[in-house]
Amino acid sequence: MLISESKLFQGFQIPIPQTLVYALIGIVGVLLVLAVLIGLLYLFQMLFKFNVFDKIGGLFKKKEKPGGGQPESAAKVASSDEDPDEIVAVISAVISAVYESEGGEVPPFVIRNIKRK
């Protein structure tokens, strides 16, 4: 019994060699699309590697703030001669605020050690 004579393929009138050609065309088409996508990714990789966008006109250049350079971090703003009691007070206030925002009572706690970097 041939495949074309079975009940499953009874409604199809396309011969098997022609079906194989259609399948081959479909597979080749998918592989061509994948090759084009891989080529585009490779092209973009090269463009970013050699900073072509910066040379063209800075399409992706970050705009600087009118205030100047980068903002100072909190560690740089704080002077090194601050009172340790003041730091303990700030840390304990933050811990208390977190417990209160969660709706619970503030348990008694003690800050024992502060390590500075």
N, C-alpha and C positions, 0 to 999 in steps of 0.2 A: 504494500500500500504506500503510495507516494504522499508527501505532505500536502500537495495541492488537492488530493482526493479525500482528505480527512474532513470530518464534519466541522472541525474548528475553523478551517480556512475555506469553507465552502463559498462564502460571499465574496472573497477576493478573486479578482481576475488578473492580478499582476503576476507575471512569471517570476520565479525565484532569482534568476540572474539580474533582472531589473531591480528587484528589491534589494539585492546586495549592493548594486550601484548606488541606490538612494541612501543606504546606510553608510557607504563609504563617503559619499558627498557630505552627509551630516557630520561624520567624524572629522573629516578634513576641515569643514567650516568651523567647528568648535576649536580645533587646534589652532587655526589661523587667528581666531579672536583671542585666544589665550596668548599667542605670540605677540600680537599687537599690544595687549595690556602689559605684558612683561617688558616690551620695548619702551612703552610710555613710562613705566616705573623706573627703568634704567636711565631714561632721558632726564627725568626730574631729579634723580639722584645725582647725576652729573651737573645739572644746573645748580643745585644747592651746594654741591661740593666745591665748585669754583666760584661761588658767590656771584653768579651772573645777574641776579635780581638787584643786588646792590650797585652793580656797575650800570645797569640800565637806567636806574633812577630811584632806587630805594623803595621798591614797591612794598617790601616787608620791613622797612626800617622803623624802629621804635621812635616815637616822637618824644623829645625831652620836655620836661615840665618847665614852665617859665621861671619857677622858683630857683632853678639851678640844679645842682647835683643830687645825689641820692639823700634821702632823709637819714638823719642820725638815728642809730638804734638806741633803745632805752638804756642799754649798758654804757654807751658812750656818754649819754646825757647825765647819768647819775655819777656824781663825783665819788672818788674812792674814800673820802674822809667822812662819809655819812655815819650817823650814829647807828650802831647795831640795834639799839632798842627801837628805832624808827622802822628798820627793816622787819623786825619781828612783829611790830604792830601792823604793818601793811600785810604781811603774810597771814596773820591771824584774822584780819578783817576780810580777806578774800576767802579764807576757809569758812568763816562764819556766814558770809553772803551765799556761798554755794549751798551750805546746809539749809539756810532759810529759804532759798529759792526752790529747793526740793520739797519744802513743806514739813520738814522734820525739825526736831529740836537740835540745838547745837550742843554736842557732847563736850565735856571738858577735855581739853587737849593742851599739850605743852610742846613748844618748838624747842628742840634740844640742840640742833646743830644746823648751821648754815654754811654751805661750802660755796666759796666764790671762785670763779674761773678767771 
